[in-house]
Amino acid sequence: MSIYDIEITRLRGDLMAYVGIQNDWTGQVRRRIATIVSQNGRKHIIADGQKKDVTIQCDDYIKREELIKEAMRWYKQTKW
């Protein structure tokens, strides 16, 4: 089994990871929600028995959220 893809999302206010795990034998991909654990300033998930670092993905997601908030703030201030 191997990790197919990881997508960071926000559920009920918490960051979570939507993880696809591919079966190496059949090729089937099953998906599940994984909890993001913060430890020593790094963030990781445990999927398919593997510890996968997701610090960069989480930081990118938070930056994208801030960019959207700033764009919405600008729009509300400058709309006609």
Secondary structure as GFF3:
##gff-version 3
##sequence-region A 1 80
A	DSSP	beta_strand	2	11	.	.	.	ID=ss1
A	DSSP	beta_strand	14	22	.	.	.	ID=ss2
A	DSSP	beta_strand	29	35	.	.	.	ID=ss3
A	DSSP	beta_strand	37	39	.	.	.	ID=ss4
A	DSSP	beta_strand	42	47	.	.	.	ID=ss5
A	DSSP	beta_strand	50	53	.	.	.	ID=ss6
A	DSSP	alpha_helix	55	78	.	.	.	ID=ss7
###
